[in-house]
């Protein structure tokens, strides 16, 4: 099989359970009669569950992360210094703990308007970003807003030691919106595509690699030359990876060290690559409105379906 390389970043994390079985029940779930295919994974899930997004660190000092394997959807976004950070989106199920939780960025505010008033857990933000968070259509859940949901891990050094309890986060978020269709479609793999068993993407300060395992039909994720492990056990893997090429510009805000923070624009359209079932498929993405979903289509305009299971979307500079 040949190696396929794309210009910039890669990876994801997802699931310890089989894709053919529904995720386990979470607090507040009702019965199998209320289940329907999740708009985030295509798998059966309790209907009407709330959406919780969590900013999660992925620097070497933050690994192994906790809770990534329970996310329905994981975004990887560029941040300052050529690095990246995760936005983990939970709805079908909740881990007991998630982290390390890190600061929010302007990219998050546009990205999360895919959802209907989601809760956002984060630890810190630049002053100008904090003002925008307060005005955004989401429920902010920083440690000062939900202090009972956060703990510090004494075995780790700051700022990689902040963890949160997702159930307590949602308990502190009255009025959080339920999961809704954000444009994804699921189904059998389309015709065509290219055999792809390895995929490597390089950021200025990070290297992400995926290796496809046909036995479990998952992409195993590596970061900076080492497998990405989950703190709860096992490897971080994904069924479908989307490489979404977006415009990245200076946001005008800075981190605590004075480095400029990039903004990845997720409203508009552009090229995309979908990795699933050991193959890669070229396509396009489109999100005409900030409060609408993102659709993915094949070159001929037909929907580009995803494999059922957790998804990683990589926001890659075009």
C-alpha positions, -999 to +999 in steps of 0.1 A: +000+000+000+013+034-007+018+062+018-005+093+014+007+126+028-014+158+032-002+193+041-005+197+078-021+180+107-037+148+116-054+125+141-081+115+165-094+095+192-124+075+197-140+044+211-133+014+231-166-002+221-175-018+188-190+004+161-218-022+156-231-017+191-246+014+206-227+034+232-233+025+268-260+045+287-252+076+306-268+094+334-302+107+324-307+082+295-341+067+293-348+035+273-340+018+241-374+030+228-361+066+228-329+058+209-322+070+173-291+073+152-269+100+166-263+129+142-227+129+154-218+092+150-247+075+131-249+050+160-279+044+182-280+068+211-305+083+235-325+110+218-323+146+230-291+144+249-272+176+257-240+187+240-208+193+260-176+205+243-143+204+262-110+220+253-083+194+258-045+198+258-024+175+236+012+186+244+036+159+254+032+169+291-006+165+288-004+129+276-020+104+281-053+124+280-084+113+298-118+109+282-110+111+245-122+076+238-157+085+249-162+115+226-187+114+197-167+140+177-132+153+181-119+185+164-082+193+161-076+230+157-044+250+151-032+272+180-002+294+185+033+283+180+024+258+153+007+235+179-028+221+180-055+215+206-085+192+208-122+202+211-139+170+223-177+169+218-197+146+241-234+137+238-241+100+235-221+091+265-199+108+292-166+097+306-161+098+344-133+124+339-119+145+311-087+165+307-063+181+309-087+210+303-071+240+287-080+275+275-105+285+248-098+302+215-118+324+190-120+294+167-141+276+192-168+302+192-175+299+154-170+262+154-195+255+182-223+274+166-229+241+148-247+232+179-277+246+197-265+264+228-238+238+238-219+238+270-182+247+267-157+236+294-124+254+293-098+267+317-088+303+309-090+326+278-074+358+266-093+389+278-108+396+244-118+360+239-134+359+273-156+389+263-167+370+231-174+339+251-197+358+274-217+371+243-217+338+224-247+314+222-232+288+245-230+281+282-195+288+295-182+264+321-148+276+333-136+266+368-150+299+382-184+291+367-186+255+378-160+251+406-174+219+419-168+201+385-131+207+385-101+190+402-063+193+401-041+163+396-012+166+420+009+142+399+010+167+370+024+201+367+004+232+358-012+240+334-016+203+324-033+192+357-069+205+354-096+178+350-133+179+350-163+157+357-186+159+327-217+150+346-211+178+371-203+202+343-237+195+327-254+198+361-240+233+362-254+241+327-292+246+329-306+253+295-279+235+275-291+226+241-298+191+228-278+174+200-290+182+165-281+175+129-249+193+119-247+181+084-229+148+086-242+118+067-235+081+073-236+051+050-216+026+029-183+038+015-187+054-019-171+040-050-136+050-059-111+063-034-075+054-029-060+026-008-046+044+022-032+026+052-009+053+065-014+090+067+011+116+081+005+153+086+030+178+098+024+210+116+052+234+123+055+221+158+036+187+157+035+155+137+004+134+136+003+099+120-025+074+114-021+037+107-052+018+096-059-015+113-082-037+091-090-060+120-108-034+140-115-010+111-099+019+129-072+044+124-046+043+152-033+077+161+003+087+168+017+120+179+053+131+175+065+096+168+047+078+196+013+061+198-014+082+214-026+062+244-057+068+265-053+073+303-083+050+308-066+023+289-062+013+253-052+033+222-068+064+208-084+055+175-110+067+150-134+052+124-136+083+102-111+111+099-119+143+080-092+166+068-110+199+064-089+225+046-098+260+060-086+296+059-064+303+089-057+339+098-044+359+128-072+363+154-058+394+169-056+378+204-025+364+221-016+337+246+000+343+280+035+344+263+024+370+238+022+347+208-004+354+182-034+331+182-046+318+148-083+317+139-095+287+118-125+298+097-152+271+096-179+291+078-175+290+040-163+262+018-132+243+007-115+211-001-117+180+022-104+145+024-123+117+041-104+087+055-125+056+062-122+018+058-086+020+047-093+044+018-092+081+012-118+101-007-115+136-020-144+160-016-155+194-006-170+209+026-196+237+028-211+257+057-228+288+043-241+301+076-226+303+111-257+287+127-259+259+101-242+226+096-213+215+074-219+192+045-193+170+028-197+161-009-180+140-035-165+157-066-198+151-085-218+167-057-232+136-041-230+133-003-197+119+010-208+095+038-189+087+069-185+053+086-206+050+117-186+057+148-167+085+164-152+111+140-121+133+140-122+165+120-088+181+114-089+218+107-060+222+084-047+254+068-056+255+032 
